[in-house]
Amino acid sequence: MRYIAVLNRDASSLKTADLDALVEQIETRFGEEGHTISVTLHEGKDLPEALGEAARSAEADAILAGGGDGTISLAAGIAHDAKKALAILPGGNMNLFARSLGIPLDLEAAVDAVASGKPAKADIAFANDRPFIHEFSLGLRPKMIALRDRQSFGSRIGKLMGSVASLWRVLMRPPRVRVWFDDGHGNERRLVTAGLAISNNPFGEGHLPYADRVDGGVLGVYLAHTVRPAELAAIAARLSTGDWAGMPQMERFTTTRLRLTRRGTIRAAMDGELVHMHGPVEIRTAPGALTVIAPDEDHARRGQ
């Protein structure tokens, strides 16, 4: 295959990596697998233009995007529109979609896994016309991101610590989101919640909140039925163990389409990025509409 690689040099893991050595490894490993690849490095602000150019290039069958979940989400939407395959090099803090694909989080191992990977079909979800590959959320998550983004971080650890501090500040004064909610099963209700998360395929259990498969064809819906700080903190404390969604304060179900309605602007988080949307917001899944480069079973096991 013919690849164009677009790497976000501002991504948390890439900031501290030896980028010259990484580029050399990418070119070597992809060449060994019979691919051609051109590697470019960009600041975060230049990624939309760089990814767009890669997608429009007649010299590429696939885009290799390197960065965090925000970078990968942006690249996924662009690759989907251009009908090109998307390969992922995890360079962020959480790398949740990469985890769903079984891609190792170590950069050297990830390059090896992706270079030898094969095209596979994955679902992509949309909020109106905005694509997302991991999660759309209201309430706690966007408020936490807004607080976090007021700070500056010099390292991956610093950003993680800042995110944790912002989360606990939000938990002590949780938001109350009010929307009309149509769950896609013929039920409409007025919803008041501290947090609503809609995932591209349901989250798995026993680990961080990411999907165990990328081709399930459904949305996972998670509603917090409490605004008490102590109960929300208990839910947050169990996020890393993967058993938070089964707590009595949580409601969860699956659907393929839902609708959120309210007056004015809806502030949401999409794949870790803060967005503002005018309602109503229609959220839907597009099963198998994204082509990704997935590692083989051996490399996927190494990525767990």
C-alpha positions as CSV (number, residue, x, y, z in Angstrom):
1,M,0.0,0.0,0.0
2,R,1.0,3.6,-0.5
3,Y,0.9,5.6,2.8
4,I,1.3,9.3,3.8
5,A,2.1,9.6,7.5
6,V,1.1,12.8,9.3
7,L,2.5,13.0,12.8
8,N,1.5,15.5,15.5
9,R,4.7,16.6,17.1
10,D,2.7,18.3,19.9
11,A,1.1,15.0,21.0
12,S,2.0,14.0,24.5
13,S,4.2,10.9,23.7
14,L,5.7,12.3,20.6
15,K,6.9,15.4,22.4
16,T,9.6,13.4,24.2
17,A,10.3,10.9,21.5
18,D,13.4,10.8,19.2
19,L,11.4,11.9,16.1
20,D,14.3,11.4,13.7
21,A,14.7,7.8,14.9
22,L,10.9,7.2,14.8
23,V,10.7,8.5,11.2
24,E,13.6,6.2,10.2
25,Q,11.9,3.2,11.9
26,I,8.6,4.0,10.1
27,E,10.2,4.2,6.7
28,T,12.3,1.0,7.3
29,R,9.5,-1.2,8.7
30,F,6.9,-0.1,6.1
31,G,9.4,-0.6,3.3
32,E,10.2,-4.1,4.6
33,E,6.5,-4.9,4.4
34,G,6.4,-3.8,0.7
35,H,4.7,-0.4,1.3
36,T,5.8,3.0,0.3
37,I,5.5,5.8,2.8
38,S,6.1,9.5,3.1
39,V,6.4,10.9,6.6
40,T,5.7,14.5,7.6
41,L,5.8,16.2,11.1
42,H,3.4,19.0,12.0
43,E,2.3,21.2,14.9
44,G,-1.2,20.5,16.2
45,K,-2.6,23.7,14.6
46,D,-1.5,22.6,11.2
47,L,-3.0,19.1,11.3
48,P,-6.3,19.8,9.5
49,E,-4.6,21.1,6.5
50,A,-1.9,18.4,6.5
51,L,-4.4,15.6,6.9
52,G,-6.6,17.1,4.2
53,E,-3.7,17.2,1.7
54,A,-2.8,13.6,2.5
55,A,-6.4,12.6,1.9
56,R,-6.6,14.4,-1.4
57,S,-3.3,13.0,-2.7
58,A,-3.6,10.6,-5.6
59,E,-0.3,9.1,-4.4
60,A,-1.8,7.5,-1.2
61,D,-4.1,4.6,-0.5
62,A,-3.9,5.2,3.3
63,I,-3.2,7.8,5.9
64,L,-1.0,7.0,8.9
65,A,-2.0,9.5,11.7
66,G,0.2,9.8,14.8
67,G,-1.1,11.5,17.9
68,G,-3.7,11.4,20.6
69,D,-7.4,10.6,20.4
70,G,-8.2,14.1,19.1
71,T,-5.8,13.7,16.2
72,I,-7.0,10.2,15.4
73,S,-10.6,11.4,15.5
74,L,-9.8,14.2,13.1
75,A,-8.0,11.8,10.8
76,A,-10.8,9.3,10.9
77,G,-13.3,11.8,9.7
78,I,-11.0,12.9,6.9
79,A,-10.1,9.4,5.8
80,H,-13.8,8.4,5.9
81,D,-14.8,11.2,3.6
82,A,-11.9,10.5,1.2
83,K,-12.6,6.7,1.3
84,K,-9.1,6.0,2.3
85,A,-7.8,3.6,5.0
86,L,-6.6,4.9,8.3
87,A,-3.6,3.6,10.2
88,I,-2.9,4.7,13.8
89,L,0.3,5.5,15.7
90,P,-0.8,6.1,19.3
91,G,0.9,9.3,20.6
92,G,-1.5,10.7,23.2
93,N,-2.3,10.1,26.9
94,M,-5.1,7.6,26.6
95,N,-5.1,6.3,23.0
96,L,-8.5,4.8,23.5
97,F,-9.3,3.9,19.8
98,A,-5.8,2.4,19.4
99,R,-6.5,0.2,22.4
100,S,-9.8,-0.9,20.8
101,L,-7.9,-2.0,17.7
102,G,-5.3,-3.8,19.9
103,I,-2.4,-1.6,18.8
104,P,0.5,-1.6,21.2
105,L,1.0,1.7,23.1
106,D,4.8,1.5,22.8
107,L,5.8,3.5,19.7
108,E,8.3,1.0,18.4
109,A,5.9,-1.9,18.9
110,A,3.1,0.1,17.4
111,V,5.1,0.8,14.2
112,D,5.8,-2.9,13.8
113,A,2.2,-3.9,14.4
114,V,0.7,-1.3,11.9
115,A,3.3,-1.9,9.2
116,S,2.4,-5.6,9.1
117,G,-1.4,-4.9,9.7
118,K,-4.2,-5.5,7.2
119,P,-7.3,-3.4,6.2
120,A,-10.4,-4.1,8.3
121,K,-13.8,-2.5,8.6
122,A,-14.7,-0.4,11.6
123,D,-17.7,1.6,12.7
124,I,-17.7,5.4,12.8
125,A,-20.4,7.5,14.6
126,F,-21.7,11.0,13.8
127,A,-23.2,13.8,15.9
128,N,-25.1,15.6,13.1
129,D,-22.4,15.8,10.5
130,R,-19.4,15.6,12.9
131,P,-17.7,12.2,13.1
132,F,-16.4,10.6,16.2
133,I,-14.7,7.2,16.8
134,H,-14.7,7.0,20.6
135,E,-17.2,9.1,22.6
136,F,-19.7,11.9,22.6
137,S,-20.5,13.3,26.0
138,L,-22.4,16.0,27.9
139,G,-22.0,17.3,31.4
140,L,-19.0,16.1,33.5
141,R,-16.6,15.4,30.6
142,P,-16.9,18.7,28.7
143,K,-16.7,20.7,31.9
144,M,-13.6,18.9,32.9
145,I,-12.0,19.5,29.5
146,A,-12.9,23.2,29.7
147,L,-11.1,23.5,33.0
148,R,-8.1,21.4,31.8
149,D,-7.6,23.5,28.7
150,R,-7.2,26.6,30.7
151,Q,-3.9,25.2,31.9
152,S,-0.6,24.6,30.0
153,F,1.4,21.3,30.2
154,G,5.0,20.6,29.4
155,S,4.7,16.8,29.5
156,R,2.4,13.8,29.3
157,I,2.5,13.3,33.1
158,G,1.7,17.0,33.6
159,K,-1.3,16.8,31.4
160,L,-2.5,13.6,33.1
161,M,-2.2,15.3,36.5
162,G,-4.0,18.4,35.3
163,S,-6.8,16.3,33.9
164,V,-7.2,14.5,37.3
165,A,-7.2,17.7,39.2
166,S,-9.8,19.2,36.8
167,L,-12.0,16.1,37.1
168,W,-12.1,16.3,40.9
169,R,-12.9,20.0,40.8
170,V,-15.9,19.2,38.5
171,L,-17.0,16.3,40.8
172,M,-17.2,18.6,43.8
173,R,-19.6,21.0,41.8
174,P,-21.2,18.8,39.2
175,P,-23.1,20.2,36.3
176,R,-26.8,19.6,35.6
177,V,-27.5,19.1,32.0
178,R,-31.1,19.4,30.9
179,V,-32.1,18.0,27.5
180,W,-35.0,16.2,25.8
181,F,-33.8,12.7,25.0
182,D,-35.1,10.4,22.4
183,D,-33.3,7.0,22.9
184,G,-33.9,5.6,19.5
185,H,-36.3,2.9,20.8
186,G,-39.5,5.1,20.6
187,N,-39.0,6.6,24.1
188,E,-38.7,10.3,24.7
189,R,-38.1,11.9,28.1
190,R,-36.9,15.1,29.7
191,L,-33.4,14.3,31.1
192,V,-31.6,16.1,34.0
193,T,-28.2,14.5,34.4
194,A,-24.6,15.3,35.5
195,G,-23.2,13.1,32.8
196,L,-24.2,11.4,29.5
197,A,-21.8,9.4,27.4
198,I,-22.5,7.9,24.0
199,S,-19.8,5.6,22.8
200,N,-19.0,4.2,19.3
201,N,-19.7,0.6,20.4
202,P,-20.2,-0.3,24.0
203,F,-17.3,0.0,26.5
204,G,-15.7,-3.3,27.6
205,E,-15.3,-4.4,31.2
206,G,-12.2,-4.8,33.3
207,H,-10.2,-1.9,31.8
208,L,-10.4,1.8,30.9
209,P,-13.6,2.9,29.1
210,Y,-12.9,1.8,25.5
211,A,-14.7,-0.6,23.2
212,D,-13.5,-4.2,23.0
213,R,-14.5,-4.3,19.3
214,V,-14.8,-1.7,16.6
215,D,-17.4,-3.4,14.4
216,G,-20.4,-4.0,16.7
217,G,-22.7,-1.7,14.8
218,V,-24.3,-0.1,17.9
219,L,-23.9,2.9,20.2
220,G,-23.4,2.5,23.9
221,V,-25.4,4.9,26.0
222,Y,-24.4,5.7,29.7
223,L,-26.5,8.0,31.9
224,A,-25.6,9.1,35.4
225,H,-28.8,9.2,37.6
226,T,-27.2,11.2,40.4
227,V,-25.7,14.6,41.0
228,R,-24.3,13.8,44.4
229,P,-20.5,14.5,44.5
230,A,-19.8,11.4,46.6
231,E,-21.6,9.1,44.3
232,L,-20.1,10.6,41.1
233,A,-16.7,10.4,42.7
234,A,-17.3,6.7,43.4
235,I,-18.2,6.2,39.7
236,A,-15.1,8.1,38.6
237,A,-12.9,6.1,41.0
238,R,-13.9,2.9,39.2
239,L,-13.4,4.0,35.7
240,S,-10.0,2.4,35.4
241,T,-11.3,-1.0,36.5
242,G,-14.2,-1.0,34.0
243,D,-17.0,-1.9,36.4
244,W,-18.4,1.7,36.8
245,A,-21.2,1.2,34.2
246,G,-22.9,-1.4,36.3
247,M,-23.2,0.7,39.4
248,P,-26.8,1.4,40.5
249,Q,-26.5,5.1,39.8
250,M,-25.8,4.4,36.1
251,E,-28.2,3.5,33.3
252,R,-26.8,1.8,30.2
253,F,-28.2,0.5,27.0
254,T,-27.4,0.2,23.3
255,T,-29.1,1.8,20.2
256,T,-28.2,2.8,16.7
257,R,-29.6,6.3,16.7
258,L,-30.7,8.9,19.3
259,R,-31.7,12.6,19.4
260,L,-30.8,15.3,21.9
261,T,-32.9,18.6,22.0
262,R,-32.6,21.8,24.0
263,R,-32.8,25.5,23.5
264,G,-29.5,27.2,22.7
265,T,-26.1,25.7,22.3
266,I,-25.2,22.2,23.5
267,R,-21.6,22.0,24.9
268,A,-20.2,18.6,24.4
269,A,-17.0,16.6,24.3
270,M,-16.2,14.6,21.2
271,D,-13.1,12.3,21.4
272,G,-11.6,14.5,24.1
273,E,-12.2,17.8,22.3
274,L,-14.6,20.5,23.4
275,V,-17.3,21.4,20.8
276,H,-20.4,23.6,20.8
277,M,-23.4,22.5,18.7
278,H,-26.8,23.9,18.0
279,G,-29.6,21.4,18.7
280,P,-31.2,19.2,17.9
281,V,-28.3,16.8,17.8
282,E,-28.8,13.5,16.0
283,I,-26.3,10.8,16.9
284,R,-26.0,7.7,14.7
285,T,-23.7,4.9,13.9
286,A,-22.4,4.1,10.5
287,P,-21.4,0.4,10.7
288,G,-18.3,-0.6,8.8
289,A,-18.0,2.8,7.1
290,L,-14.4,3.4,8.1
291,T,-11.4,1.3,6.8
292,V,-8.7,0.9,9.4
293,I,-5.3,-0.9,9.4
294,A,-5.6,-3.5,12.2
295,P,-2.7,-5.6,13.6
296,D,-2.7,-9.4,13.3
297,E,-3.7,-11.5,16.3
298,D,-0.2,-11.9,17.5
299,H,0.6,-8.1,17.5
300,A,-2.9,-7.4,19.0
301,R,-2.2,-9.7,21.9
302,R,1.0,-7.8,22.6
303,G,-0.9,-4.6,22.6
304,Q,-3.2,-5.6,25.5
